[in-house]
Each structure stands twice: as structure tokens, then as C-alpha cells.
Amino acid sequence: MRRDLAGDERDVAAALRDEAAELRDQAAELRDRDSSNRDERLTARGQRESRDATRSRQRAGIGRQRARSDRADATADRSRARRDRVLAAQDRTRAIREYEVAAILRRSLLPERLPEIPNLSFAAAYLPADGELGVGGDWYDVIPVPNGCIGVAIGDVIGHGVNAAAVMGQLRSALRAYALESHPPAAVIERLHDFVAASDSPGMAGTLLFLVYEPSTGRASWVSAGHPPPLLVSPRGESRFLEGGKSTPLGVPPPQRVRETSVVLERNSTVLLYTDGLVERRGEPLDEMLTRLSGLVADGPREAEPLCEHVLAQRRNEGPLADDVALLVLRFSQPKRRFVRAASAVRADSETTARGIAG
């Protein structure tokens, strides 16, 4: 019986050993599996970390590239800004130099003083446009003619700057040459049309009004080459625009024959010549501006100098000048007896037209 018990114990011990061995094998398998899983996890984590590191390096590289590009753009912007400032400074310097040259040229071309003529007084002024570094082509002149007449001109050349001043000088010189040959206004304007057509100077175009006054008769004859009409104020303060004598602007082919118009001026009459900058306003009808000027002159002083100052002061009060203004005022004060003789000498076929506006 003892042998049977011993055998059973050995069997149990063997079974326990086998079970223990199996458990050890299972444990080893679990360890191996855990190790493999851990290795896989470590490998996956390493791969993720590697990918993350690669992405981080890529993002950092892109960031550095963008930063370099931004710095390059900023440098280019600063270079462009410096270049623009230099160019703007050069443009301002060039504009100022052109303005100074044109202003000197204008002063050398416009009469420093108007001639002194018995029984005839003058006043003239020039106002440059506001906000422009440019000298316009507005001009005027008074020319004593060898035959005893007085030539009076006012004009406006297209454009601004040195070129406009140069064209103004050429037109003024040509007009003086023709006027000093004692030609009537129509002949002078015809010759100026031919002069402009034959010229190769750029910008040779503009408007002009040329009036010839005969002191012996009191007759004034004129032609307007596209220029605003003269304004006549009688001794009684009645104002009217002197129409007629119209031709095309200089630079535009004229009609076959230029016709002048004439009127006999009363003693103590005043004539106002001006450029369009005095009466043209953006958005304002020209007829209304002419009517306003007529009333202003009719209510103003009678003498030439005070009237010129009166008109210019009113124009300054109305706001900025969009265009240059030239103004020439003539006051006729011949003895009355000379006009009595002149009235009897008026030709019946003289053309005299005027638009009257009550003063």
C-alpha cells in the first residue's frame, strides 16, 4: 500500500512539474509576445517621431525660406521706395528748374512797362494758375505803330512750361513785326495764321485778340482769333461785349478772308481785354460768367489801374485759379472835340456789332 502511495506522489509531482514547465513556456511566450509588441510599439513610435521630426524640419525649412523671401521682399521694397524717392526728387527738381526757366523767359518776353501815350492809360496784370509748377502761355502787348495808331494784343498759348513760353515769345515777336508794318488787324491775323502754319515748333497754337486804335478818329478795329470778346464800358457805366471780327484760333486753318470789326469809342470809355482763365469755371455756363464780369466791371472804378485791381481782387475771392489769367485795361480820354471830328469821318460801310449788357 505504501508503494501505491509513493507511486501516486511521484505521478502528482511529475504532473506538477509538467504543469510548471507548461506555465513557464506560456510565461516565456507571453514575455516574447510582450517584447515583440513592445518592439513594434517602439518601432511605430520611432517611426512617428521620425516622421514628426521630418515634418518639423520641413516646416522649419519652409519657415526659414519664407523668412528669407520676406527679407528679400522687404529689401526690394526698401530699394523701390528709395528709387521712387530719388525719382520724385529728380522730378521735383526738374519741374522747379523748368518753372524757373519758364518764369524768367516769361518775364523777359512780357513788357516790363507799358508805353506812355497821351490821353490813353493802361493797366495790365498776370496771375498764374494755383497748384501747378508751370508757367502758362497767357500774354499781352501794347505796340505804338509808326502810322500813329496803337496796337493792343492779348493771347493765350496752349500748354504750360518752357515750351508754352517759347511759343508765346515767337507769336509775340511775329505779331509785333507785322503790327509795326502798319497793317490793319485782319492783315496781321492773316499773316499770323500763315506764320503758325509754316512753323515746325511743337505746340504752336492758341487764341489771340488784336485791336488797333486810331487816336485821330477814336476808332477801334479788332479781330478775334478764337479769343473771348473785349468788354467795353461807356462813360455812363453801360457795358457791352464787342462781338464780330471772329476768326479761327491760331493753328486752325482760317476762312478764306479774315474780316475785322470796328467801333468808334466815346471819350472816357474803357476797354477790358482778358484771357479765358478770368471767366471760365468748371461747371459754370460761360454766358453767366461773362454776364457776371460785365456787371463787375460796370460797377467798378473808371480808371484803368483801380479797375484792374478791382477785377483781380474779385477773381481771387472766388476761389483757386484753375487756369492762368492775363488782364489788360485801356482807358481812352481824348478831348471831346477830337471825337466830334471823328464821328463825321465814320465810314457808312463799317461793320460794328456788339452785345449789350446793362451796367
C-alpha positions as CSV (number, residue, x, y, z in Angstrom):
1,M,0.0,0.0,0.0
2,R,2.9,2.3,0.8
3,R,4.3,1.6,-2.7
4,D,1.0,2.6,-4.2
5,L,1.0,5.9,-2.3
6,A,4.6,6.6,-3.3
7,G,3.8,6.0,-6.9
8,D,0.8,8.3,-6.7
9,E,3.0,11.1,-5.2
10,R,5.5,10.6,-8.0
11,D,2.8,10.9,-10.5
12,V,1.5,14.1,-8.9
13,A,4.9,15.5,-8.7
14,A,5.6,14.7,-12.3
15,A,2.2,16.3,-13.3
16,L,3.1,19.4,-11.3
17,R,6.5,19.6,-13.0
18,D,4.9,19.2,-16.4
19,E,2.3,21.9,-15.5
20,A,5.0,24.1,-14.1
21,A,7.0,23.6,-17.3
22,E,4.0,24.4,-19.4
23,L,3.3,27.5,-17.3
24,R,7.0,28.6,-17.8
25,D,6.6,28.0,-21.5
26,Q,3.5,30.1,-21.6
27,A,5.1,32.8,-19.5
28,A,8.1,32.8,-21.8
29,E,5.8,33.0,-24.8
30,L,3.9,35.9,-23.2
31,R,7.3,37.6,-22.5
32,D,8.3,37.1,-26.0
33,R,5.0,38.4,-27.3
34,D,5.2,41.4,-24.9
35,S,8.7,42.1,-26.1
36,S,7.6,41.8,-29.7
37,N,4.7,44.1,-29.1
38,R,6.9,46.5,-27.2
39,D,9.4,46.4,-30.0
40,E,6.6,47.0,-32.5
41,R,5.3,49.9,-30.4
42,L,8.7,51.3,-30.1
43,T,9.3,50.9,-33.8
44,A,5.9,52.6,-34.6
45,R,6.6,55.4,-32.1
46,G,10.1,55.8,-33.5
47,Q,8.6,56.0,-37.0
48,R,6.1,58.5,-35.8
49,E,8.7,60.5,-34.1
50,S,10.9,60.3,-37.2
51,R,8.0,61.5,-39.3
52,D,7.2,64.2,-36.9
53,A,10.9,65.3,-36.8
54,T,11.0,65.2,-40.6
55,R,7.8,67.3,-40.8
56,S,9.2,69.7,-38.2
57,R,12.4,70.1,-40.1
58,Q,10.4,70.6,-43.3
59,R,8.2,73.2,-41.6
60,A,11.3,74.9,-40.2
61,G,12.9,74.9,-43.6
62,I,9.8,76.3,-45.2
63,G,9.7,78.9,-42.4
64,R,13.3,79.8,-43.0
65,Q,12.7,80.0,-46.7
66,R,9.6,82.3,-46.2
67,A,11.6,84.4,-43.8
68,R,14.4,84.7,-46.4
69,S,11.8,85.5,-49.0
70,D,10.1,88.1,-46.8
71,R,13.5,89.7,-46.0
72,A,14.3,89.8,-49.8
73,D,10.8,91.3,-50.5
74,A,11.4,93.9,-47.7
75,T,14.8,94.7,-49.1
76,A,13.3,95.0,-52.6
77,D,10.5,97.2,-51.2
78,R,13.0,99.5,-49.5
79,S,15.1,99.7,-52.7
80,R,12.0,100.6,-54.7
81,A,10.9,103.1,-52.1
82,R,14.4,104.7,-52.2
83,R,14.4,104.7,-56.0
84,D,10.9,106.2,-56.1
85,R,12.0,108.9,-53.6
86,V,15.1,109.7,-55.8
87,L,13.0,109.8,-58.9
88,A,10.3,112.0,-57.2
89,A,13.1,114.4,-56.0
90,Q,14.5,114.5,-59.5
91,D,11.1,115.2,-61.0
92,R,10.5,118.0,-58.5
93,T,13.9,119.4,-59.2
94,R,13.3,119.2,-62.9
95,A,9.8,120.8,-62.5
96,I,11.2,123.6,-60.4
97,R,14.0,124.2,-62.8
98,E,11.6,124.3,-65.7
99,Y,9.3,126.6,-63.8
100,E,12.2,129.0,-63.0
101,V,13.4,128.9,-66.6
102,A,9.9,129.5,-68.0
103,A,9.2,132.3,-65.4
104,I,12.5,134.0,-66.4
105,L,11.6,133.6,-70.1
106,R,8.1,134.9,-69.5
107,R,9.4,138.0,-67.6
108,S,11.9,138.6,-70.5
109,L,9.1,138.4,-73.1
110,L,6.3,140.3,-71.4
111,P,6.7,144.1,-71.4
112,E,8.3,145.4,-68.3
113,R,6.2,148.5,-68.5
114,L,3.5,149.7,-70.8
115,P,4.1,152.7,-73.1
116,E,3.1,156.2,-72.1
117,I,0.7,157.6,-74.6
118,P,-1.2,160.9,-74.3
119,N,-4.9,160.7,-73.4
120,L,-4.6,156.9,-73.1
121,S,-3.9,154.9,-69.9
122,F,-3.2,151.2,-69.4
123,A,-3.1,148.7,-66.6
124,A,-2.1,145.0,-67.0
125,A,-1.7,142.0,-64.8
126,Y,-0.9,138.3,-65.0
127,L,-2.0,135.7,-62.4
128,P,-0.6,132.1,-62.6
129,A,-2.8,129.1,-62.0
130,D,-2.9,127.7,-58.5
131,G,-1.3,124.4,-57.6
132,E,0.9,124.0,-60.7
133,L,4.7,124.2,-61.1
134,G,4.1,125.6,-64.6
135,V,4.1,128.9,-66.4
136,G,1.2,129.3,-68.8
137,G,1.1,130.9,-72.3
138,D,-1.0,133.9,-71.5
139,W,0.4,137.2,-72.7
140,Y,-0.3,140.8,-73.7
141,D,1.4,143.6,-75.5
142,V,0.9,147.3,-76.4
143,I,2.5,148.5,-79.6
144,P,2.8,152.1,-80.8
145,V,2.6,151.8,-84.6
146,P,4.5,154.2,-86.9
147,N,1.3,155.5,-88.6
148,G,0.2,156.9,-85.2
149,C,-2.1,154.0,-84.3
150,I,-1.9,151.9,-81.1
151,G,-1.8,148.1,-81.4
152,V,-3.1,146.1,-78.5
153,A,-2.9,142.4,-78.2
154,I,-3.8,139.7,-75.7
155,G,-3.3,135.9,-76.3
156,D,-3.3,132.5,-74.8
157,V,-1.0,129.8,-76.0
158,I,-1.9,126.1,-75.4
159,G,0.0,124.4,-72.6
160,H,2.4,125.3,-69.8
161,G,6.1,125.4,-69.1
162,V,9.1,126.3,-71.2
163,N,7.6,125.3,-74.5
164,A,4.5,127.4,-74.0
165,A,6.6,130.4,-73.0
166,A,8.8,129.9,-76.1
167,V,5.7,129.7,-78.4
168,M,4.4,132.8,-76.7
169,G,7.6,134.6,-77.5
170,Q,7.5,133.6,-81.1
171,L,3.9,134.7,-81.6
172,R,4.5,138.0,-79.8
173,S,7.6,138.8,-81.9
174,A,5.8,137.9,-85.1
175,L,2.8,140.0,-84.2
176,R,5.0,143.0,-83.3
177,A,6.8,142.7,-86.6
178,Y,3.5,142.6,-88.6
179,A,1.9,145.4,-86.5
180,L,4.9,147.7,-86.9
181,E,4.4,147.4,-90.7
182,S,1.1,149.4,-90.0
183,H,-1.1,146.5,-91.2
184,P,-4.8,146.5,-90.1
185,P,-5.9,143.8,-87.7
186,A,-7.3,141.5,-90.4
187,A,-4.0,141.5,-92.3
188,V,-2.0,141.0,-89.1
189,I,-4.1,137.9,-88.2
190,E,-3.9,136.5,-91.7
191,R,-0.1,136.8,-91.6
192,L,0.0,135.1,-88.1
193,H,-2.1,132.2,-89.4
194,D,0.5,131.8,-92.2
195,F,3.3,132.1,-89.7
196,V,1.8,129.4,-87.5
197,A,1.1,127.1,-90.4
198,A,4.7,127.3,-91.6
199,S,6.2,126.7,-88.2
200,D,7.5,123.4,-87.1
201,S,7.6,124.3,-83.4
202,P,5.6,121.9,-81.2
203,G,2.5,123.5,-79.6
204,M,2.3,126.4,-82.0
205,A,-1.4,127.1,-81.3
206,G,-3.5,129.4,-79.3
207,T,-6.0,132.2,-79.3
208,L,-5.4,135.9,-79.9
209,L,-7.2,139.2,-80.0
210,F,-5.6,142.1,-81.8
211,L,-7.1,145.6,-81.7
212,V,-5.8,148.7,-83.4
213,Y,-6.9,152.1,-82.0
214,E,-6.7,155.3,-84.1
215,P,-6.3,158.3,-81.8
216,S,-7.2,160.7,-84.5
217,T,-10.7,159.3,-85.0
218,G,-11.4,157.3,-81.8
219,R,-12.0,154.2,-83.9
220,A,-11.0,150.8,-82.6
221,S,-10.8,147.9,-85.0
222,W,-10.2,144.3,-84.0
223,V,-10.0,140.6,-84.9
224,S,-10.5,137.8,-82.5
225,A,-8.7,134.5,-83.4
226,G,-10.8,132.3,-81.2
227,H,-10.4,134.7,-78.2
228,P,-13.0,135.9,-75.7
229,P,-14.6,139.3,-76.8
230,P,-13.4,142.6,-75.4
231,L,-15.6,144.3,-72.9
232,L,-16.5,148.0,-73.4
233,V,-17.7,150.3,-70.7
234,S,-19.1,153.6,-71.7
235,P,-18.6,156.8,-69.7
236,R,-22.2,156.3,-68.3
237,G,-21.2,152.9,-66.9
238,E,-23.0,150.8,-69.6
239,S,-21.1,147.7,-70.5
240,R,-21.2,145.5,-73.6
241,F,-19.1,142.9,-75.2
242,L,-17.7,143.8,-78.6
243,E,-18.7,140.9,-80.9
244,G,-17.7,140.4,-84.5
245,G,-14.3,140.2,-86.2
246,K,-14.2,136.5,-85.5
247,S,-11.6,134.1,-86.9
248,T,-10.4,130.6,-86.1
249,P,-7.8,130.1,-83.3
250,L,-4.2,130.2,-84.4
251,G,-3.2,126.7,-85.5
252,V,-6.6,126.1,-87.1
253,P,-7.0,126.9,-90.8
254,P,-8.7,130.3,-91.2
255,P,-11.5,131.2,-93.5
256,Q,-10.6,132.5,-97.0
257,R,-10.8,136.0,-95.8
258,V,-10.4,137.3,-92.2
259,R,-12.8,140.2,-91.5
260,E,-12.3,142.8,-88.8
261,T,-14.9,144.8,-86.9
262,S,-14.7,148.4,-85.7
263,V,-16.4,150.8,-83.4
264,V,-15.9,154.5,-82.5
265,L,-15.1,154.9,-78.8
266,E,-16.6,157.7,-76.8
267,R,-14.5,159.9,-74.7
268,N,-13.6,158.3,-71.3
269,S,-14.6,154.8,-72.5
270,T,-12.8,151.8,-71.0
271,V,-12.0,148.5,-72.8
272,L,-11.1,145.3,-70.9
273,L,-9.1,142.6,-72.6
274,Y,-8.7,139.3,-70.8
275,T,-7.9,135.6,-71.2
276,D,-10.4,132.8,-70.6
277,G,-9.0,132.0,-67.2
278,L,-10.8,135.1,-65.9
279,V,-14.3,133.8,-67.0
280,E,-14.2,130.1,-67.3
281,R,-15.1,127.9,-64.3
282,R,-15.8,124.2,-64.2
283,G,-19.5,123.5,-64.1
284,E,-20.4,127.2,-64.7
285,P,-22.0,128.3,-68.0
286,L,-19.8,130.7,-69.9
287,D,-22.6,133.2,-70.6
288,E,-23.3,133.5,-66.9
289,M,-19.6,134.2,-66.2
290,L,-19.5,136.8,-68.9
291,T,-22.6,138.5,-67.5
292,R,-21.1,138.5,-64.0
293,L,-17.9,140.0,-65.4
294,S,-19.9,142.7,-67.2
295,G,-21.7,143.7,-64.0
296,L,-18.5,143.7,-62.0
297,V,-16.7,146.0,-64.4
298,A,-19.7,148.3,-64.8
299,D,-19.9,148.7,-61.0
300,G,-16.1,149.1,-60.6
301,P,-13.8,152.1,-60.8
302,R,-13.4,154.0,-64.1
303,E,-9.7,154.5,-64.1
304,A,-7.5,151.7,-65.6
305,E,-5.3,150.8,-62.6
306,P,-8.1,150.7,-59.9
307,L,-10.4,148.8,-62.3
308,C,-7.7,146.2,-63.0
309,E,-7.1,145.7,-59.2
310,H,-10.9,145.5,-58.6
311,V,-11.4,142.7,-61.2
312,L,-8.4,140.7,-60.0
313,A,-9.4,141.0,-56.3
314,Q,-12.8,139.7,-57.1
315,R,-11.4,136.8,-59.1
316,R,-9.1,135.8,-56.2
317,N,-12.1,135.9,-53.8
318,E,-14.0,133.5,-56.0
319,G,-11.5,130.6,-55.3
320,P,-8.5,128.9,-56.7
321,L,-7.4,129.6,-60.2
322,A,-7.7,126.6,-62.5
323,D,-6.0,128.5,-65.4
324,D,-3.7,131.4,-65.8
325,V,-5.2,134.9,-66.1
326,A,-3.9,137.8,-68.2
327,L,-5.8,141.1,-68.0
328,L,-5.3,144.4,-69.9
329,V,-7.4,147.5,-69.3
330,L,-7.4,150.5,-71.6
331,R,-8.8,153.9,-70.7
332,F,-9.5,156.4,-73.5
333,S,-9.7,160.1,-72.5
334,Q,-9.1,162.2,-75.7
335,P,-10.6,165.7,-75.8
336,K,-14.2,165.6,-76.8
337,R,-13.7,167.9,-79.8
338,R,-11.5,165.3,-81.5
339,F,-14.3,162.8,-81.3
340,V,-16.7,165.2,-82.9
341,R,-14.5,165.4,-85.9
342,A,-14.1,161.6,-85.8
343,A,-17.8,161.0,-85.8
344,S,-18.2,162.8,-89.1
345,A,-15.4,160.7,-90.6
346,V,-17.0,157.3,-89.8
347,R,-17.5,155.3,-93.0
348,A,-21.0,154.2,-93.6
349,D,-20.0,150.7,-94.5
350,S,-18.1,150.0,-91.3
351,E,-19.1,146.8,-89.5
352,T,-19.9,147.4,-85.9
353,T,-21.6,144.7,-83.8
354,A,-21.9,144.4,-80.0
355,R,-23.8,142.5,-77.4
356,G,-25.1,144.9,-74.9
357,I,-25.5,144.2,-71.2
358,A,-26.8,146.9,-68.9
359,G,-24.3,148.1,-66.4
